[in-house]
Amino acid sequence: MVLYELIVMKQPYFDKNHFEISTCNVKGIRPTVPESVDKEAFKELLKLFNKCTNKKPQDRPSTADILATLATM
């Protein structure tokens, strides 16, 4: 979620109340990046964000992989 904040400059689920956030989490709904975000400027961070929010936990990168990716940016 830190990546989301870096890209969007807002907290995840900024437009939802606590109940709606809980419902999203239970249903596996991830925050989406608004269309207004310059996707080219944040291309690499968006790729990493998408990997980190994969619905299958086993397909998400490890902390070491995240750090290695961030180190190359």
N, C-alpha and C positions, 0 to 999 in steps of 0.2 A: 504494500500500500504506500510505502515511501516513494516508490517509483511513480505511482499515480500522482502523488502530491507534487513531485518534481516536474512532471510533464504538464499537468493541468493547473497547478498553482491553487488548488482547492483540496479540501479533505474529500476522501472517497464518500460517496452517498451524501454529499453536501445538501442535496435537495430532498432528503428523506428524513422522517422522524425515527426515533429509536425502534418502534414497532416495525416499521417498514424495513429498516436495516436488518433486524432479526429475521424477518420473513425472507429477505434476499439471501441471507447466509444459509438458512435452512434449505432453500430451493436451489442453492448453488449458483445464484445470479451474481455475476461479477460486475464491478463498476465499468462503465464504458467511457471511452475517451470522446469528449465532445467534438463535433465536426469543426469547430472553430480553432482547434489546435493544429498548428503547423506540423503535419505528420512527417514531412521531409526533414525538418529541423530536428525532430526527436526520433528519427527512424530507428536508431540502435537501441535507445531506451524503450521504445515501443515494442521492439522485438523481444527484449528481455522481459518487459512487463507481461506480454502475452504468454511467454514461457512460464513465468512465475504464477500466473493465474490459471494455468491449465486445470481442467476439471479432474484430471487423473493425477493424484499426488505423486505417483511413481514417475510421471513424465515431467515433473517440475525440476528445475536445476537445484543442485546442492548449494549450500552456502559458499563452498570453495569455488564452484563454477560461476556463481554470481559475482564473487569478488574478482575472479580472473577476467570475466567479461568487462566489468566496470574498470578494471586496471588498463584495458586496451582502448578505452574511450578518451 
